[in-house]
Amino acid sequence: MNLREPHPIFGRVVVDPGSKTTAPQMWQEFLLGFLPLCIADLRAKAPSELEAVRQRALEQIASHGDVAQFGGKGKAEARVGIAQGLAILAFTEGGVTALGIHACVKAHEGCPGSIEKEN
């Protein structure tokens, strides 16, 4: 495994088999579909634009985090904020694991999405 090798444009987004999450299945399904798109979108942004995305995601989660889970006005925006926040964290060393999903943008030790070849 080349630990410096970046993943393709959508990153690596997988169900973490070791997760003990109690999050509803709909969160995993949503993140498996939408998180790769958020990662691809962030790759095209300048650093100054990333700060604006981070700030918007933070505001959406803080203001509407409860409706992201239970429904109501602002549900879609809050869910997008959560996905964008996780996408930003996918760029950190070792990626991010949350709600039973692991996302990263480059290979790293212990990645739940790594496929080790058998000899």
N, C-alpha and C positions, 0 to 999 in steps of 0.2 A: 504494500500500500504506500503510495507516495503522499505523505502528509502535507505537501505543499500544493497538491493538485486541486484546483477548484472543481466543484461539481458543475454540471451544465447550468444554463441560465435560470432554470427554475429551482436550483438547489436540490437538496435531498430532503424530502418530507415523508416520514414513515410513521406507522403506528409503533410505539415503543413496546416491545413484547414484555419488558420487565416492569411496566407501569402498573401501579396499584390504584389508579385514578378511579374515582366514583362519578366522574363527569358523565352526563348523558351521552349516548352514542351519537346523537346529532352533532355534538361539538367535534368529535373526531371526523365525521363525514364532512362537515363544513370546512374544517381546517385542511383536510387532505385535498380538497378541491380548490380552496381559495388561497391558502398560504403560498403555494408555488407561484401563483400570479402576483401576489404582493412582493415576493422576493425578486421576481423578474422586473417588476416595476421599479423597485428600489435600486437595482443595479444601474439603471439608466439615469438616476438622479445625481445632481451635484451635491457635495457635502452641505451646502447652505440649504438646499431643498430637503435634505434628510432631517434637518432640525425642525423644519416646519411640519413634516409628516409626523415626527416624534411628538411634537407639541399637540397636534390635532388628535393623535391617537390617545395621548394622556388625558386630554380634556373629555373625549368621548367615553373613555373607560370610567373616569371619575364621575362624570355627570350621568351616565346611563348604563353603568355596569349591571345594575339590577335588572333593567329591562332587557338587556342582552340575553339573560337567562330566562326570565319569566314572561317576556313579551310586553308590549306597550309602545307608546310613542318614542321613537328614537332607537328601536331595536336594531334595525339594519345598520345604522351608523355606528352603534356601539360594537356590534359584531365585527364590522370592518375595522374599527379601532383596535380591537383585540388582535385580529389577524395582522394588521400593520405593525403593532407593537411586537408581536412574536417574530415577524419577518425581520425587523430591525435587530432583534436579539439573535436571529439565526446567523448574523454576520460576526458575532463575537466568537472568540476562541472556544471551540467545543460545541457551538450552537446552543440551542435551547430545547428543553423538554417541558411540556406543559399539557395538561388535559389529555394525557395519554399519547401525545404526538411529539416526535423529535424532528427538528428542522435545523439544517446547517448548510453552509455554502462551500465548505471545503472539507476534505477528508481529515479525520482526527481519530486518535486512539479511543476505543470504546464506543464508537458510533453504533447505535442500534440498527442503522441501515447498511452497515458494512457486510459484505458477503465475502467471507474468507474461503479461499479455494482449498479443497482437500487434496492431499498428495496421494 
